[in-house]
Structures are given as C-alpha cells and as structure tokens.
Amino acid sequence: MSLEAEPVAQAVAVVDDPEIVPVLGSVDEYLKFCMQYDASDLHLATASPPIWRRYGNLQPIWDTDTHTAKPLSAEDTLRLAHGFLNDVQRQQLEARGDVDFAYSTEFGRFRASIVKQRLGIDMAFRIINTHIRSVAELGLPDTARTLCRYHNGIILVTGPVGCGKSTTLAALVDAINEERQDHIITLEDPIEYVFEPKGCHVNQREVHTHTASFAAALRGALREDPDVIMVGEMRDLETISLAITAAETGHLVLGTLHTGNAPRTLDRVLDVFPSDQREQIRVMVSESLRGIISQQLVPRADGQGRVMALELLVNTPAVAANIRDGKTFMLPGVMQTGKNVGMIIMDDSLRSLYSQGYITREEAESRAEDKVLMRKFFES
C-alpha cells in the first residue's frame, strides 16, 4: 500500500535514516495516525511492527517502497502501555495478565485490550466512531426501524467479530431515543457509543466497571423500571435466559450474538439450555422474538472501504411455528417467501451488492450460504 508523504514524513523526521520509521512516543500518536487513515483497529505487539486493520485487511502500517518500521521490542511495548494505563489498570495487568476497558481521549474513543504473552505485551485497540450513525446512514431497511417500535420482545443483531454489530445496535437504540419517551438501559463491555438523552432517559453501565457481569447487570436492570434494555453480548446461559424473561415480561431487549445467520442464531440461543428445558424455551422464543439482523462487512470492489451485506428475519406466524417445532432448518425457505414483510436472505443481499458493482464476484461466492445457487447466478 502507499501512504501520502506528509504523515510518513512527520513520523520519520526524528531519525537520520528516512527509510526507518521509529517507535512513536505514545499510544495516542499511533491512534491519531490510524484515525487519519480510516483504520478500524490498531495492534502494537512485541516483536512485530505496528499493524492496523484497514478496510478489513490486517497489514503493517508502514509497508511502502520507501518506508518500513522495525519490530517493537518488549521494552517499547511496556513503555507504551505504561504511558496510558492508570494505576488500577497496571495492577490488574500485572495480577491477571490482561485488562480491557474503554479508552477516551480528547480526539476519540477506543476499545482497548492489553495482554501479557510469551514475548512481552500486546495491545489491541478498536477505534470507535463517536458519531452515532442513523438507520438511514447505515443503509438499513425500513423494517429495522419498524422492529424498534415494539414495546416488548427481543431483537438480535448478529455476525462475526468486527462486522459492525455495535454500530447497528447503536443506530437502533438512537432511533428509539429519538422517537419515544422511555427509559433505556445499556449494558456494555466496554461502553462504546455515548448516548445523549433525546426523548428518552438513558443509563449506560459498563461490565467490570459498574457491575460484575452481563447477567448481574441484567438482573439489576429489571429492578430499575426500564422500557428498553440493550445487552452488549449474550454469551452465556444466564444472560440469555434473563434476556428472554425480560422480553416476555414487557421490555424491549436488544442484544448481539456471534452467529452468521438467522437459523444459526436461533440454534445458538436454544442450544445453551439443558435439553429438558428446550421445548419450553422454543415456545418462549417463538412468542418473544421480533426479528434478527445478521450482517457482515464485505470489501468494496474499488478498494475504498467495506459495504454491509445483511440478512433480516421478521417473526411471522410461519417463523414462530418453525421455532416452536424445532425446525429452524426450514427458516431460509420461509424467509424467501416472506420478502413482502421485509425479510432478506444473505445471498440475495450479496447478489444485489454485486449487481450494483459494490463487491466482486469472488467475494460474493466466498461468502454465500448456498454456493451452488450463487455460481448458477453468475453463469446465467
């Protein structure tokens, strides 16, 4: 890749050899540089040069014909870490070997993870866009906004790590914040987007800072007279069980799962429960589910960023019957026939993005659920 000369020149001006990029003085300098070039993640790891994830690709920051960066030493990463960790975080890193938190500066917010490993310290930062993008800005269908108008039930946003789940969830919460006069409680690890009250009263709680766990925070939230509860991650039986109970008892719950599509999401939710409880849980989920948004970010054909492909399931009587009967494998067929109520399947989204010239054929084929049908689409 090639970087424009000015920022590189600024970075190398302090050394005699312009080809060698030195270790910068602070974590903040690296983060500013990443923000300038629209990177989503920064990695500062012992025995590795500084690396960023830009448009979905992980690569060295300085990897040009004229500039390179030497690997960071154990002393470098220790100095950089101690330069921005507070005393409590340093003690936790020493005692436990890792620390995760939201890092705020005057120029941005970041999700930070610092760990000790065999060679030294590794640091990873997710750059948080402090501007909460709207449903329209994200290109989400109107059906997504319609789901937010329910006053009870559960809405799930799913996809792999780094696919924009938090951004979508923030857009949905902000849509509720604008349209309603309710009490919203968010439970996050860590807090990413900061919501300013519009029509709603908003409380944000951070796991490990304000509460011990998602489950503990969810139990507490149910006693706080909430209307809407956002659960940053539904990762265990207790959290999922409490979320379903909250949805059934008159609250709108929004949560995330690391699953690839709607059928797998429902399988994940049901499979965490003991086998003797699954029949009851299937009935509860079939009644409380409002919709599932599954998404992935696909590199653009022109190399200028990524574009969202999404799948959207809306709970209809046919969907509820399949969930209740344990026939989640039949949901893709139901979704195909449910386009009139706003349902979208992932492969249709990929085909649409390809047809509009946003993504390449290779990306569409590699990410397709039904690769045979996708090949037939290209061959027709």
N, C-alpha and C positions, 0 to 999 in steps of 0.2 A: 504494500500500500504506500501511498505517498502522502506526506503531510505538507501543509503550506509552510513556507520557510520561517515566518516570523515567530510562532510559538517555539519551534525547534531551536531557532537561533537564541531565543531568550533562555531556553533550558541549558544550552551548551556554552553560553557566553562566559561562564565562570571557570572554564578549564582551557588549557592550552591547546589540546587536540580537539578540533571541532567535530571530529567523527565520533567521539565517545561522549555519550550523554551521561552526566554524573548522577549520583543519587541526589534527589531533591531534598531540600531541607526539612520538609514536613509532609504529613499525610494530606493536609489541606491543599498544598501545591499540586499534588497528583490529582486530587478530586476536582480542583478547578480546571485542570487540563482536560480531564475526562468529560466534564460538563461542556466545555467549549466545543468538543468534537462529538457530542451526542452519543457517548458511550453509555451503556446501561449498568456495567459492573466494572470494578477495579480489583485486581489481585496483586498484592505485594507479598511475595513468598520468598523465604530463604532459599538461596541457590538458584533463583530464577530471576530473569529480568522483569521489570514491571509489565504486567499484562492487563489488557482490557477486553471486555466483550462489547463489540460494536456491531450493530445490525445483526446480532445473533452469532457472530463469529468471534471466537476467542483467539487472540493473537498478541504478540509483543507490541507495546505502544510505539516504540521506536524501532522500526524494522524497514528501513529505506535503503536506497543505494548509497546514501551519503552519511547516514547516522545509525548508530547502534547503541545499545545500553548494556552495561556489564551486569551480571547477576548480582542480586542483593546478597550481602553477607549476613550471617547471624547477628553481627553487631549492628548492621544497618537496620534490620527489621526490629530489633529490640529498641533501638533509639527512636525509630519512627513510631512504634507502638506506645512507648512511654511518653512520647511527645503530645499525645492527645487523650490517653486514658486518665481518668481520675483515680484517686487513691483506692476507692472501693473496687473499681473495675480491675486495677492492677492486682489487688489482693485476691480477687476471685480468679483471675487468670493464673496466678501462682498456685492457689489452693486446688482449683478444679481442672485447670488446663484449658479452659475455654470461657469466652464471655460473648454474649450477644446483646445488642442494645441499639436504640435509635440515636444516631449522632447528628446533632444540629449545629449549624454554623450560621453566620450572617449571610452566606451566599447559597445555602441549600440544606436539605435534609437527606440522611443516608441511613441505610440499614447496615450495621457493622457486625462482623463476626471475626473474632480473633481467637486463634487456637495455637497451642504448643504442639509441635510434632518432632520427629526424629532429628531434623536438621536445625530446627530453630522455631521461629514464629511465622505463622501465615496469617495474612489479613485479607478479608474479602469484604467489599462494600457494594451494596446495591444503591444506585443513585435514584432517589425518589423525586419525581416531578411534583413540585409543591402545588402546581396548578391542577385543581381537580377538573378533569375533562368531563364534559356533559355526555349524556347518552347519545346526542346527535353528533358531537365531535368524534366519538369513538366509532360512529357508523353502526351502532346497534339498531336493530329493527324496532319499530314502534311497539311490538309485542313485549319487549323487555320493559318498557315504561309501564305498559298495562299491568304486568305482573306486580309492579311495585305499588299498585293501587289497592291490592288486597290488604285487609286488616288482620288477617291471621294466615297461618300456613308457613311453608318453608320454600325458599328459593335457593338453589345451589349453583355456584359458579365453579366450574372445574377445568382442569387442564394441567399440563406438565409445569415444572418449575420454570419461572421466567416467561410465562405466556401472557402476562398482563391481568391475572385474576384480581389482584389488589386494585388495579386501575378501574376495572369494570365494576367491582364491588363498590368502590368509592363513588363512581358515577351513579349507581343505583341509589345509594344512601343519600347522595346530594339531591337527586330527583325527589326523594321523599321529603327531604329537608325543605325544599322549595315549595312543594305542593300541599303539605299537611301541617297541622299544629299538634304534633305528637312528641312523646319522649323517646329519643333514640339513645341506646347504649351500644357502644362498640367495644369489643374485646379483642385485643390485638397483641401480636408478639413479633416485633415491637409496633408501636403506633407509627404509621407511615403518613397518611394524609391527615391533615388537621382540618376539622370541620368547624366553620364559623356558624353559629345558630342563625337560621333564616326564619322559616316559620316554626321550626321545632326547637325543643330544648335538647341539647346534645351533650352526653357524657362519654368520654373516652378513657378506657382503662387498659393499662399495659401489663401483660403477664410477666411475672418475676419482678416487676417494679411496684405495681399496685395490688397484685393478687398472686397467689401461688401457682395457679394453673387455669386453663380454659374452663375446666369443669367447676372449680371453686368459684370462678368469676361468674359463670352462668347461673350457678345456684344463688349467688348473691344478687345477680341482676333481676331474678324473678321476684325478689322482695322489694325492688326499687320502683314499682309501678311503671314498667316500661311498656311502650306500644310496639317498638321495633328493636330487635336485638341483632347486631352483626357479630358473627363469630368468625374470627380471622382464619381459624383452621379447625376442622372437625376431624381430629386424628385418633380418637380412642372411643371405646365403648361408652364410657360415662358421659363424655361430651356429646356424642351423637344421640344417646338416649335422652339426655336433658333437653337437647335442641328439639327433638321430635315432640317431647312432652310440652315444651313451651309453645310450639306451633299449634298443638292441639288445644291448648288452654287459652287461646285468644290473642296470641302475639304473632307478629310477622317476623320470621327469623331468616336472615341471610347468612350463608356460610360457604366455605370453599372446601374442595377435596382435590387430591392429586389423581384424577382419573381422566381418561381420554375421551369418553363419550357418555351419552345418557344411560344406555344399558349397563355399562361397567360401573357407573356411579351408583346406580341402584343396587347392583350386586355387592359393591363395597359396603354400602350402608347396611344391607341386610346380613351380610356375612360376618359382621363383627359381633352379632348377637348369638348367644347359645342356641343350638338347634331347637330346643323345646320352646323358645320364645319367638321363633321366626314367623310363625303363622300370624300371631298377634301383631308383630311389628309390620308385616306386609299390609295388614288391614289399616294400621295407623298411618303408614306412609302413603298408601293409596288415597287416603282421605285428606291428609295434610299437605301433600306435595302440591306446589303451584307451578313450578317449572324448573328446568335445568338448562343452564347456558354452558356449553363446553366450547373451549376455544384454543387456538394455537396461533402463534405468530410465524408467518412464512416470509422468508427473504424475498424482497421485491426483485423482479427481473432486471430492473435498471441498477440494482445495487445500492439504491438510495433508501435504506431502511427496511422495515418489515410491514406487512399488512396482515390484518386479522382474518382468519377463517373461523367460522363458528357453526355450532350445531345448537338448535334450540328445540327443546321438548316442552310442550304445554300439557298439563294434566287434563285430559278429557275422560269421559266415561270409558272409552276403549282402552286408554292408557291405564286408568285405575284398575280395570278388570284384569289386565295382564300382570300388573304389580301384585294384586291380591292373589292371583292364581300361581304366582311364581314363574311366569312365562316372560321374563324380561328379554329373552332372545327374540321375541316376536315384535319388540318395540320398533326396530327400523322400518318394518312394513307398515306399522300403524302411523309412523311419522311421515312416510311417503304419501299416505292418503290424507294426512292432516295438514297439508300446506295451506288450506283455506282458513285455518285458525292460527296461522303464523308459524307453524313448525318448519324447521330447516334441518336437513341432514348434512353432515360434514362434507361428504363427497360432492353434493350439489354446490356447496359454498366454494369448494376448491375449483370445480368446473367453471363457476361464474367468474372467479378471480382470474383464471387462465384466459377465458374468453374475452375479458376486458383488458388483457395484456399486463396484468399486475404481477403474475408469477409465471415461472417456466413450466413446461410440460414435465420435466424431471421432478420438480418439487411437488406438483400435483399428484404424480404417480406414486412417489415415495411415501406420501402422507395419506393416501387414500385408504379407506377401510376395505372397500371391495376393489382390489387392484385389477381384476379381470374386467369388470364393467368399465373401469376408468380407461383401460387400454382400448376397449371397444369404442369408447367415446372419441379417442384420438384417432382411431383408424377409420371411423365412419366419415 
